[in-house]
Each structure stands twice: as structure tokens, then as C-alpha cells.
């Protein structure tokens, strides 16, 4: 009868080397201990990598300095003051003040097409021109139809209207913008924007109250012949 032999060690692989069934038990135990130590070290390394501080690349956003608004000039402060004053009815003399005017406006009839205006130019119905009895020639103004809120910017280049109770005549183009063609007459407020002065300067009127300071400065830099 053959003597009882030790059970063979199962076939195992480590680092691509074959562990024979005939290895002694003490070598297998030492191998298992080394494997356990290696596994412990790997686990500790993984834990350290996971719990360590995470450094992320951050980009510094480009911060633009806030734009510095242009200071309001004394001329524009005066325009704001004029805009806060109540509108006046048509004065009887030339008005260089820049105050708002309120009254009735009409528009040019077709037989005025091509006729010479007060500033020497020919009337063109397709332009934003207007006639006033009191505003200086060359005045730029905003006209608001109080009946519907529509507005247009005009340049005073003529004298008129020659009808009592009316403060402004506008071109057919402006009348269309103000939607006053059917009625022929509209109740309006006239807000002067830039008003030529007798000494050649230009004064900002009530209509310039809401303009950017840079644009207002461009208007006041202009000089026109005295009217």
C-alpha cells in the first residue's frame, strides 16, 4: 500500500510564471504573504490618490472696467431744465430760448413744391423741413403729434404758417410720419433740439434733454450765421 501523500497544490499563475504542483507548502505560504503585502500597498496607494487634493486648472475671466459715463455739460443741464418747464403757446417775437411750444400744425399744399423758402432753398416735399413764425432759421426740433404720440424731427427752413392760430407748417413727408394727412391739422408740441443764437452759437433746447452728452456736444460745436 502506498504511503499517503500530501494533496497537490492547485495550479496558479503569477507574473506569467507557472507555480508547479510540486512546490513546497512553506514556499506557497511565503508567496501568499508577499501577494497580500503587495495588495495592501496597492490599496493604500489608491486611497491616497483618491483622498488627495484635486488641483483644477482655472482660467481667470477677463474683467472689463465699467464704462465711465460722459459728464453732463452745463448746456445739457440747461436743456433738461427747459424740458421740465411747461410748454408755451406761440410767442409773438423770435424765440431763441429753446422752450417747448404747443399749438396747431398744418402741412404744405402741393402748389408750394419747388418754391423758394426763407433760407433760399427750393421746397422739397420729400424732406423733413418745416416753417415757423418764431423759431430761428436752422433750428432742429422734435415735433410730437399729441393726438397719437407719433413724432418726427424737422429743420426750420421757412417762415409760416400764414394762418392765425398755427405754430408750424411741415412737409408732406413729415405729415405722413405724424399721421395727420387726413385731418390736415394736428395738435402738436414742438421741442427745439438745437437753436441758432444771434451771435452764431447754437443753444440746446428742450428736445436735447435725452441726448447722449457726446451727441449734444457735437450740436453745440456748430456755428451758423446769425438770423
ABEGO torsion letter per residue (X at the ends): XBBBBBBBBBBBBBGGBBBBAABBAAAAAAAAAAAAAAAAAAAAAAAAAAABBBBBBBBBBBBBBBBBBBBBBAAAAAAAAAAABBBBBBBABBBAAGBBBBEBBBBBBAAABGBBBAAGBBBBAABBBBBBAABBBGBBBBBBBAAAGBBBBBBBABBOBABBGBABBBBAAAAAAAGAAAAGBBBBBBBBABBBBAAGBBBBBAAAAABBAAAAAAAAABBBBBX
